Amino acid sequence: MLAGRGRIALDLPVTEWRLRVNRARHPGGTPHGDIAIAAATLADFRADPADRLIVATAMAIDASLVTADDRILGRRGTLACHDARR
């Protein structure tokens, strides 16, 4: 989120930067933080961090999301959302 807001400058995209750091810290290990990075880089989504994590997690596991949050329901994209009020 800091890179997206221009508060820090990275010489490559956040996802690639994270992969390089993770490989350096855990050679041969499994990359971590994919959902957190996805949450931080959701385009045109100004919801709170918890909502970002919920949406990114649902997207990562290809799940449908049931919510009454109009901001999430009104999002464009590939996430299948269902209105909990109906």
Buried (B, 14 or more C-beta within 10 A) or exposed (E): BEBEEEEEEEEEEBBEBBBEEBEEEEEEEEEEBBBBBBBBBBEEBEBEEEBBBBBBBBBEEEEEBEBEBEEBBEBEEEBEBEEEEE
